[in-house]
Amino acid sequence: MNFIAFYKTFFSFFIIVPAAGMCCFVLKNQLKFSPGKITAMIFAAYAIIGSISSAAIMFFDVDDFNFMLLPVFVTCFIMLKLVTRADISKCVFVFLSVCCLLSSFSLISHLLDSLVQNGTATGTSLSYIMIQLGISIIGILLLLPLMKYFSWMIDNINIKKLWYTFSVLPLILICSNIYITPISYDNIRVGKVFIKGLILVIIELVMFILVFVLLYIFTRATMEKSKLTEKNKILEAQQKHSESLQSYINQTAKARHDFKHSIHLLNQLVREDNLSAVKEYLASYEKSLNIAAPISICSSDAINALLNYYRQEAIDNDIELNWNIDIPDNSRIQEVDMCSVLGNILENAVDGCKTLTKGRRYFNLTVEPRNGSLYIVSTNNFGEKLKKNGKDYLSTKHSGRDAIGLKSIRSIVEIYNGVFEAKNSDSDFYINALMKYM
């Protein structure tokens, strides 16, 4: 074995290190291990993959780096998925996007290497390796300021179909870049092939980055609009809560004022031994006090308003409530996110109970902290048939559309490193959620 050729080929695989670092930086909030352990894993992966690939290239006596491209791609992707909690659709998108960038850097490296090399473009010449590594590192450093926006998209967009759709563009560009990789540098020196090729690759690279900048702007605007809608719902609930408080105050004031008259009337009916009239009057009096006294669950006025709003709506619709709610004050979960999760659960449960035309309606809700996590368990019965698209529930309000409320809950739960499950039986709908609040 030619050890010089082996080590040169081994060094050509060093591009794995900055590529893996770029992937992990984008997925930084989804990693299972500390940055130190991830760094050690990256270099260990490079040592293993580089050694095996170099040995294979030497054994089969081939000079083309692309000989090992597919197995290296597959191995690196599997290792990326193993160190992150992110969904596979997000991993696919991040991996293909980074590979797309590096394939563009590789094309530029071939063009520049043609200025100093002759003959076949093998991808294993020392000059090409150094140029590729230098351009890749410089390119990654220049793109570093954009990575935080990329990372934000990964953390906040949880629609699998969307990520798979986004992955099509980098996949097409990777295939295109591999296809147009020059076989011979002599061809690059013909006419204006060099300058045209360089301009074309740079334009492709800029367009690729621009597409995802626009995508970020669009998704950010959509998320902000969604949050604004949630805040408006909270404000509406707070307004209803204030109205409920005022109504309760007015009703209790009226009840206190009329109480002595009621006592006189009841006393007179008892003297007349008219018990049926007493029962009728008491039933009528109890019905007139149908507005429930507002309750205080936690220190958040917004959450209290939300709970009281749906509590009163449940009472108005004869829904039995069994709530056990303990929301800790020292929580890292933002108030708007907590309101969004609870608001969607409450709205779906109350609306589900209202579809039951006969029989007992009930809604059980437990929210409690346990071992640094907030557990949310909801159960309600329903009367309307539920529809699904695969594993996803469809909206009962908008025909053919996905249940946006459930997707909103899932996306927020995943932000706080939690898990979410929604399922149903023939008559009951269940939601189980867990969020890290510490």
N, C-alpha and C positions, 0 to 999 in steps of 0.2 A: 504494500500500500504506500502511495506517495503521501507522506505525512504533511508536507507543505501544502499540497493541494487539498488535503483533508481539512487542515486548520483554516485555510482560506475559505473553503466552502462553509465550514462551521461558522466562521465570522460573518458570512453573508446572511445567515439567519438571525443575526443580532437585531434586525429590524423588528423582530417579535417583541422585544423589550419596550421600545417607545409605543408600538401599536397597542400592546396590552395595557401600558400605563394610561394611554388615551382613553381606552374603553373603560377602565376602572375609574378614571377621573369623572367621566360622564355619569357613571353609575355609583358615584361615591356614597350617596345616601341609601343605596340598596345593598351594600356589601355586607357579607357575613363576618368578615374578619377585620382586624385593625390594619391601618396603612403599612405598618412595619411587616406584618405577616404577609400581606398581599405582595409587597415588594420582593420579599424572600421567595414567595411562590412563583413570581414572574421570572426571576433569574433561574430558579430550579427548572421551570418549564422550558426555558430557553436552552439550558444545558442538556436536558433530555431530548427535546425535539430536534435541536441542532445536531446533536451527536448521531441520533438514529438516521435523520435525513441525510446528513453528510456521508455516513457509512453506506446508505442505500445508493446515493448518487455515485460514490466511488465503486461500489460493488458491481452496479449495472453499467458502469463506464459511460455515463451520460454527462453532458456539459450544460444541459438546460435546467435552470432553476425550476421552471414550471413543471418538471417531472414529478416533484413532490408537493406541488401547490395544493391539490385537493385534499390529500390526507392531512397536511399541516393545517389547512383551513378548518377541517372537521374537528381535529384534536384541540385546536385553540378555542373553538367555539364551545366545545363540551367543557373545557376547563373554566371558561368564562362563566358559563351557566352554574357551575358547581360552587363558585365563590360569591354568587349574588342571589338575593331574594327576589329580584325582578322577574316579571313574567317572561316566558320564553319569547313572546312576540317583541318585547322591548329589547331583549338581548339580540335577537336576529337583526333588528333595525340598527342598533348601535354597532354591532360587529360588522355588518355590511357597509355602513357609512364610513367607518374607520378604514376598512379595506379599500373602499372606493377612493378615499383621499390618498392612501398610500400607493394605490395603483397609478393615480395621476402623478404623484411625486416620482414614481418609478419611471414613467414615460419621459418626464422631464430629465431624469438622470440619464436615461439612454441617449437622449438628444445631446446632452452636454458631454457624455462619455465619448460620443462619436467624434468629438473635436480632438481627442487625444488617443483614441484607439482605432485600429483598422480591423477589417474582417467581420467575423460573426459576433452578434450581440448575445453573449451567453448569460449575462447577468451574474457571473461569478468572477469577473476580472476585479482586481483590487481597486482600480480607479473607479469603476462603476459602484462598487460596494461603498467606498468612502463618499462619493458624490450622493448616492441615494440616502445614506445615513445622515449626511449633513443637511440635505434638502428636507428630509422628513422631520428632523429635529427642529430645524428653523420653521418649517411649516406648522408643526404642532404648537410651537411657542407663539407664533403669530395668531393662531386660532384659539389660543388659551382663553382670551377674554370672552369669546363666544361660547365657551364650554359651559359656563354657569347657566346660560339660557337654555342650552341643550339639556342640561341636567334638570332644569325646572320642568321642561316638557316631559321628561321621563318620570318625574315624581308626581306630576299632576294629571297627565292624560292616561286613562286606564281603559281605553277601548281597543281590544285586541285587533279587531278588523282594521282599524285605522293604522295601527303600527305595521301590520302586514302589508297594507296598501302602500304606506310610505316606503317600505323596504324594496319595492319594485324598482324605483329610480336608481338607487345605488347598485343594485344587482345588474341592471342593464348597463350601467357605466363601467362596472368591473369587467363584464364580458367584452364590452367594446374595447376597453383599454388593453385587455389581454390579447384580443384579436389583432389590434393594430401595433402591438409591440414589434419593433423592427427585428428582422432576422439577420440582416446584414447592415452594418454601418455605412457601407459604400452607397446604399440607396439613399441614405439621409443627405449625402453630400451632392446629390444630383439637383441642379437648379436651385429652386427656393424651398425645397422640401423641409430643410432644417427650420427656417424662420416660420414657415407656414404651420409646421407641426407644433412648434413651441407656442405660437399664438393660439392655435386650436385647443391645445391642452389647457392653457391658462384660462381661456374663455369657458371651457367646459368646467373647470374647477370653480371659477367665480360664479357661474350659473348654478352649480350644485349648491354652493354655500348660500347664494341669494334665495334659492327656493326654500331652504329651511329657515332662513331669517324671516321671510314672509310667512311661513308656516307658524313660526313662533309668535309673530305679531298677531296673526289671526286667532290662534288658540288662546293667547293671553287676553285678547279682547273678549273672546267668547266666555272665558272663565270669569273675567271681571263682571261681565253682564250677568252671569249666573249668580255670582256672589251678591251683586246688587239686588237681584230678584229675591234671594234668600233674606237679605237685610230688610227689604220691603215687607216680606212676609212676617219677619220678626216685629217690625214696627206696627204692622196691622194687628198682630197678636197682642202687643203691648197696649195699643189703643183699645182693643176689645177688653183687655184686662182692666184698664182704667175705667171703662164704662161699666164693667161688671162690678168693680169695687164701689163705684158711685151708686149703682142700682142697689147693691146690697146695703149700703149705708142708708139710702132713702127708704128701702123696704123695712129695715130694722127700726128706723125712726118711726115709720108709720105703724109698725107692729106694736112698738112701745106705747104709741099714742092711743091705739085702738084696743090695747090689751085689757084695760079696765072695763071697757064696754063689753068685751068678749066674756070676761069673768061674770059680769052682771047677768048677761044673757044665759050663760051656762048654768049659773046658780038658779035662775028662774026656771029653766027647763028641768033641772034636777028636782026642784020643789014640786013641779007638776008631774014628776015621774015619767017624763017623756024622753026615754033613753034613745029611741030611734032618731029623734031630732038632734040630740046631743052628738050621736055618731055622725050624722049627716053634716052637722056644723063643723065638727073636728076634721072630717075628711076634706071639706071645702077649704078650711083654714090651712091645713097641711099642704094642699095643692097650691094655694096662693103663695106659699114659701118655697117654690120650686128652685129658685136661684141658690146655688150652693155657695157657701162662704169661701172666698178665695183662700188658697193655702200657700204657704211659703216652704219651698223645697230646699233651696240653696241660696247662696249669697248673690246669685246672678238674677237681676230683675228681668232680663230678657228670657231666660229659661223658665223662671216662674210664670211669666206672662204666657209663654207658649203652652206650658202644662195646664194652666188654668183655663186657657182658651179652649183646648180640646177636651178638657175635663167637663166643662159646662156643655159643650156640644154633645158629648157622650151622654150626659144626664138628660139633655133635651130629647135625645133619641132612644131613651130607655135601654142604654147599654150598661151592663154591670161592669164595674171597674175593680180590679184587684191590682193595685200598684204598690210596689216596694222600691222606692227611689232614694238612693244615697249618692249624691254627686259631690266628690271632694272639692274643697275650695282651692287647694294647692295643686291644680292640674295644669299641665302644659298644653292641653287641648284648647285651642282658641274658642272663644265664646261663639263666634259665628259658625264654626265647624260643628260644635256641639249642638247648637240650635238647628243646624241643617240636618244632622243625623236624627235627632229626636223629632224634629218637625215632620220629616218624611215618614218616620215610623208611625207617629201619632195620626197623621193624615191618612195614610194607607189603612191603618187598623180601623179607624172610625168609619171611613168610607166603605171598607169591607163589611163591617157589621151592619151598616145601613142597607146593604143589598139583601140582607136576610129579612124576608117578608113575614115570617111567622116563627114562633119559638123564642127561646132565650138568646139574647145577644150578650156577648161578654168580650172583654179585652183585658188580658193580663200583661203586666209590664214590670220587669225587674231591672234595675240599674244599680250596680253595686261595685265598689272597688275590691280587688283581690290580688295580692302579690304584685302591686305596681301596674295592674291592668284594670281597665273599666269594662265590666261585663254587662252586656245589654241583651236581655231575652224578652221577646215579645210573642204573644199568642193571641189570635183573635179568630172568631168564626166568621164565615161569609156564606152568601147564598148564590152568588153569580159565578158561573163557570170561568175558571182561569185559563188563559191561553199562553202557550210558550213557543218560542222559536229556538229549537234545540234546547240548551240549558237555560236560556234567558227568558224571563217573563215578559209578556207583552202588556202594554198599557190597557187598562179597562176604560180609560176616558178617551183615548185617541186610538182609533182602530188601526191595527197594523204596525204601530210604533212600539219601540222598546219601552219598558218601564223606566223612565228617566229617574224617578225617585230612588229606586233600588240601586241603579248605577251610581247615583250621586253618593249614596251611603257607602257603597263599596269603595269608591275612589277616595273618600275622606278616611275611611277605616284603614286603607292601605298606606296612606300618608303617615299615620301614626303606628306603623309596623304591626298592624292588626290583621285579623281574619274576619270574613263575613260570610254568612250562609243564609239563604232564603229557600224555604221548601214548604210544601203543603200536603195535607191529606185531603180526603173528600170534603171535609167541612171546616178544617182549621188551617190557618196560615201561620207559619213560624219564621221568626227572624232571630238569628244568633250572631252577635257581633262582639269583638274584643278589640280594645284600643289601649296602647301603652300611654298612660297619663303621667308617668313620672320620668 
